[in-house]
Every structure is written in C-alpha cells, then in structure tokens.
C-alpha cells in the first residue's frame, strides 16, 4: 500500500483482459497509472458479475482494444489519492458506482434526477476527468468500462463515484449494491413508488427482478407476479416476495392476457428486467388502464428501439426508464448499506457462486448459460 506522503507511482498488477468479443478473458500484467486530480487508486477486493457484463463481453461493440475489467459491482480499499481529494484516505473501504454525483450540476441540484452531467454513464472506456485510460499492457492502452473497471487487482476511479463504507461491512456481500440490488430496490421505491395493497408484475427474475420483488414486498404489495422462462427461478422468487409465477413457454395465452385476467384488468406496476425491448410492450399491455406504470430496467443486447401501440399510452398508462434505480450514489447509497447491516434487506441469498480471480471465465460461462444469479469474484 502506498505511503500517505510519498507520491504514488505506476504499479503493475494482474488483470483479466478481453482482447475480442466473446473470447475468454486473459490474465495479463497491466500497468496502472497513479490517480489524477479528484481520483482514487484502489485495490479491488471482490466484484460481482452481472448479465450486462456478459452482454458487453459478447457485443461487437467491444473494440479491437481490450476492456481491462468491466464489472461495476465491487468493493475496494483506497491505495492512494489524487490531488484535491479530501474525503478519502489510504485504507478506506469504498463501494464504487458506474455513475457519480458531482453535487453541483443541473441534475444533481434538481432533486429530480441521478443523471449527473459531469459523471454520467461513461461509454468510451475512458476516465471522466481527462478522457484518457489509466491501464496499459506493454505500452498498449487497455480501456475501462463505465469508468469503474474491477477485473483488475488495482484500478482508478473518480472520487465522486466512490462511497465510503464501514471497514467491518462484508465486502463480498455489499458489492452487489453497486448494481442490480440497488437498481431493483430503487425502481420499486423511488421510481414507481409501489403502494401498499397494489399489484405488481416483474418480467425477468434475475438479481434485478428479485430485488424489485423484495422492494414491492417491503412496501406491502398484495400480489407480485413473476414472469420468467427459467423454472429454476420460481422457488427462489418466493423468498423475495413473489406470490405468482408465469412461464411464457407453458402458457397457452399471451402473457399480458393472463396477467390482465388474474388481476381484474391489469397490474398497477410492471417492471421490465430482461433487457428485451419486445418485453417492454408486453409489460405495458399488462398494466391497467388509467394509472398503470411500466418501468424499464433491462439493458437490451440488440434492437434498442421500443415500440408500442399509442392507444396503450392514450388510455392512461405510463412508461418510464431508470438507471441505477434512481439513486444518487453519494448521498443515498449509504442508506442501503445501513439497511443491509440492520438486516432490513436481503443480499446474501442472491449470491449463488463464489470464484477465485483465476476462475473468472467459469463465472462468465455460468452467467451466459443462466445457471446463476450473482457470481462473486474474489480478486485479492
């Protein structure tokens, strides 16, 4: 660990690098630059793998250069700090997020949005501050994912994309709050504001969908309908508040008709957690007239355009999207950490597999085959 007084230097460490779309990740020795102004260099302890990581890995958008590590669900220990950083010190435990909160831009001060204009979703593989990468292999640039990159023993993040957590908090559990768990809970609580006694339909019972179910259950929803083609998800769903299950493969009617038939005209809230734009229309049709609300959480792998008959909206339904469940990471994520430590929300039950860093490709294969919820990768 770097001294608090000596200036940080370039360091070498192990990282899992993707050199091509869908190719197995390769363990490489990478060089990690010192943190720039308002940045932290951190030691990655553990990270969790989500479906979006697999989609990015398989995507043809993965450029000819490597992405050092994409996952943004991770826990880290501060190794060194850049100029201007006074909130963190060496040794702090932090949860990092793929969007930040500068606290000063139009969105941050609006009270209406978590879409920070300075530290929003970074899609070019570069750092927000100077549009450069902090990784290289033998002089060749290796790029970040969403400004977070955690498939590396060390990485660099903007300090406003990091949240300090208690050193006693379990890192291998809380890393899930950087992505799916927070997104699902926020969709139910902040975006939809699920009301007591309401009805809910959730399309996709992965980590995000189950977290939506948990949020709806804690809000007192009377009926939570889970829709998934994987029957193994159904039993797990019960523990998170799902009361009814529909497998589209086994249904002789369109799913939206089944839902409308068992809910007297449609649910109050529907959540699309699959990442399939065709399911968005089904979710919207599953809502009731007048006030039915559909929330999009899934990230599509292909066909990003959403289409729906105008009559669905004309009849009073609403379609909304959300990133990270609407949470402002710096000011609101600590509340979820506290809730977990107080055992008010479930996280542990979503972790189905643990892997060493060297076995990372096995974790990717499990996620690709739909045989897990969350795999936690222990980096160091």
N, C-alpha and C positions, 0 to 999 in steps of 0.2 A: 504494500500500500504506500502511496506517495506521502512524503512528509508534507505537513501543512505549510511549511515555509519554503521548501525547495520548489522551483518552477517545474511543473510536470513535463515529461519528455515523451517522445513517441515510444510506445511499447508494442511488443509482439505477443500474440496470444493465438489460441485456437478458435476457429470459426467454421461453421457449416455453410458452404457456399454453393449456390445453384448456378451452374455455368450454362444451362439451357433449359427450356420449358419441359417440365415433366421428367427431367433427368435426375438420378439420385444425387442428393447433396454430397459434397466432397469436403472432408476435413482439410482445411488449409491453415497455414500460419499466416496471419494477417498483421499488418501494421495499423495501429490505431493512433490517430493524431491526438495531441493534447486538446483539452476543451478550449473553445474560443470564448469571447466575451458572452456572459449570461448562459454559459453551458456547463454541464457536468460530465465528467467521465466516470462511468460507474462499472462495477463488477457485477455481472449478471449471475444471480444465484439459481433462479429457476424461471421457466416460462411455460405457458400452456399453448397448445396447438389448436387452432380453430379451423372451421371449414373455409373461411375466407383465405387462410394461408394456403390451403391446398388448391383453391381456385387460382390464386395468384401464381403458384408454382407451375400449374398446368397451362396457364394462359400464354398465348402467343405474344402478349404484350410484354412478357419478360424479355427485356432487350438482350442483345448479344453479350452485354457485360453481366456480371453476377450481382445478385442481391445478397448481401452478406447474411442477413437474417431478417425474415420478415416479421415474425410474430410481435404483436404489441401487447400481449398479456404477460407481464413479467414483473418480478421483484428484483431489486438491485441494492447494492451498497455503494455509497459515494466513495470513489477513489481519489478524485481531485476536482477542483472547481476552477472555473474561468474568472476572468476579471468581471467585477460588478456583481458577483453572486454573494449575497449576504444572508440568504435564507437557509442555506445548507452548509454543512461542514463535512470534512472527511469522516467516514464511518457511519453517517446517517443511513437509515434504511428508507428506501423510496419505492413507490409504485409509479411506473411511468405510463403515460397515456398517448394515444395517437393523435389527439387534438389537445391544444393547450388553452390557456386562459391568460391573456395579457393583462386584463383588468382595465384597459384604457380605450379600446376601440369601440366603435358604434355598437357592435353586437354585445360585447362584454358589459357595457354600461346600460344596455336597454332593459335588462330584466326579462327579456322575451326569447333569448336565443343563447345557444352554446357554441355558435359557429364563429369563433374568434377569427377576425380578419387578418391578424398577424401570424397566428399559429394554428391555422386551419389544417385540414387534411392535406398532407404533402404527398404528391403523386409522382414526383420526378426522381425520387431516390436521393435527394439532397437535403442538406440542413436548411432550416428556415432562415437562419441569420445571414449566410453569405452564399447560398446556393452552391455549396461545394460538399463533397463527401469527406468523411473522416477515416475511411477504410481504403487499404490498398493491399495487393498481393504482388510482390516482385515488381513494384512500380506501376502496376495496372490498377486502375480505380475499381473498387467494389462498392456497390451502392446500397443505400439504406432502403427501408420500407416504412413509409408513413412517418419518417423522422424518428423511429424508435429502435428498430433492429435489435433483436435479442438472441439470435443464434450465434452469439459470439461471447467469449469469456469476458470481454470488455467492450463497451460501446460509449457513444457520446450522444447526449440529449440536451434539448433546451431546458433550462431550469424551470420555465413556466409550463413544462409538460411533465413535471415530476411532483409527486405528493408525498410528503414525509409521513411515515407510519411508525408506530411503536416498535422498538427493537425486539420486543417479546412476541410480536404478532407472527403467526406461522406463514412464512413466505410461500410455501408450496400450496397453500390454500388461497391466500389473498391475491395471488397473481391472476386469478380468474376475474377479479373485479376490474381489470384493465380493459375488459372487452365484453364478452357475452352476458355475464351475470348482471353487470350494471346496465347494459343495453336493455335487457328484458325487464328488469325491475322498473327502470325509468320509463319505458314505454307504457307500462301499466299504471304507474303512479303519476308521472309528470306530464306525459303526452296525452294519454287517454283519460286519465283521472277516473279510473274504474270506480264505480259507486257500489255501495252495499246493496245486495239483492239483485244485482244486474246479471246478465248472461254474456258469456264470452266464448268465442271460437278462436282456436290457435292452430294455424297451419304450419306444421313442422315442429316436432318435439325433440329438437336438439337442445343444447345448453341455453340458447336464447329463448326458444319456445317454452322450455320448462321454467325458466326464470320469469317469463311473463305469467305463467300459470301460478307460480309462487306469489307474485305480486298481486294477482287477482284474488287469490285465496286469502291473503292477508288483508285485503280490502273488503272481504265479505261477499264476494260474488256468489250467487246462488247456484250457478251452473257454469262449468268450464269444460268446453268440448275440445278435445284434442284430435287433430287430423294428421295422420302420418301413414305412409305406405310400409313402414317397418314395424311389424307387430311386437318386436322386442322393446319398443319404446313405451308401450302401453302400461306395463306394470310399473315401470319407473315413474311414469306420469302421475300415478295415484299418490305417490309420496309428496308430490309438489302441488297437489290440489286439483288435478284433472278428474272430472266426475264422469265424463262420457268419452267414448272413443269411436272414431270413424276411420276405417281403412278404405280409401277410394277404390282400391283394387277389388274389394269384396262387395262394394255397393252396386246395386242394380240401377240406382238413380244417380243423377249428378249430385255432387256433394252439397252444393248450395241448396238444392231442393230438400235433401234430407235434413239439413240444419234448419231451414225455414219450417219444415214440417214438425219438428220436435220442439220448436221454441215459439210457436204461435206467431209466425211471420218473420222471424229473423232475430239474430242476437243484437245486443246493444253495442258490442265491440267485437271486432275481428282483427287479428294480427297475422301478418304475412311474415313468416320467419324462415322461409325456404330459400329465397333468392331466385324465384321464378316469377317473371312478370305475368305469365299466364295465370298463376295462382292469385295474383292481385285482383283480377277481375272476379274470380270465384269468391274471394273473401268479401269483396264489395257486394256481390249478389247475396251473400249470406247474412248481411246486416238488415235490420228492419228499416222500413220507410220512416221518414220524419227526423230521426236523430241518430241512425246507425253510423258508427265511426269505424273506419278501417285504417290501421296503422301499418306502414311498410317498414320492416327492419332488415329483411334479407338483401344481400348484395348479389345481383344476377351475374352468372358466369357468361351469358350470352343474351342477345335480344334485350337490350336495356330499355326499349320503349314500352310504355304502359298504354294499353288501350282498354276502353270500357264504353258501354253504351251511355250516351248523355242522359238518358232517362233515369239511370241509377243516381245521378247527382241531382237531377231536377226534382226527384222525389224526396230530397232532403238528406241523402247520405253525404258523408264527408270522407275524403281520402287525404291522409296525412303521411308524411315520412319523418323519420327521426334518425339522427346519428348519435351513437353513444347514449341512447335513451333520454336525450335532452339534458343530461347532467353537465354542469360546469365543473370540470375536473378539479381545479384547485380549491374551490370554495365548497363543493358539495360531495365529492368523493369521500372525504373523511367521515361523513355521516354514515355511509355504507360500511366503512371499516369498523366503526363503532358498533353498528348494528350486528355485524358478524361476531365481533368479540363478545357481545352481550347475548349471543345465540338467538337473535331475533330473525335472522335469515339463514337459509341453508346454502352452503357452498360445497362442503366436503363430499356430499352424495353425488355431485356432478363429475367428480374425478373418477374415471374408470380405469386408468392406466398410468403408471409411472415408468419413465425410461431414463437411462443414463444418456448423456450427450452423445456418446458414440453410437447409440442405437436409434438415432433420430429418424433414419429412413424407415424403420419399422413403425414408428408412430405415424408417419405420413401414410404408409400403406393401410394401417388400421382406419385412419380417418377417411381415406379415399374409399374404402370398402364399406363404410358406415357401421363399423363394428365397435365404435367407442363414442363417448360423449366428449370428454376432455382428457387429453393426454398431457401430463405434466412432464416436462423435460428438465432434468436436474443438470444444470450447466457446470456449476462448480460448488 
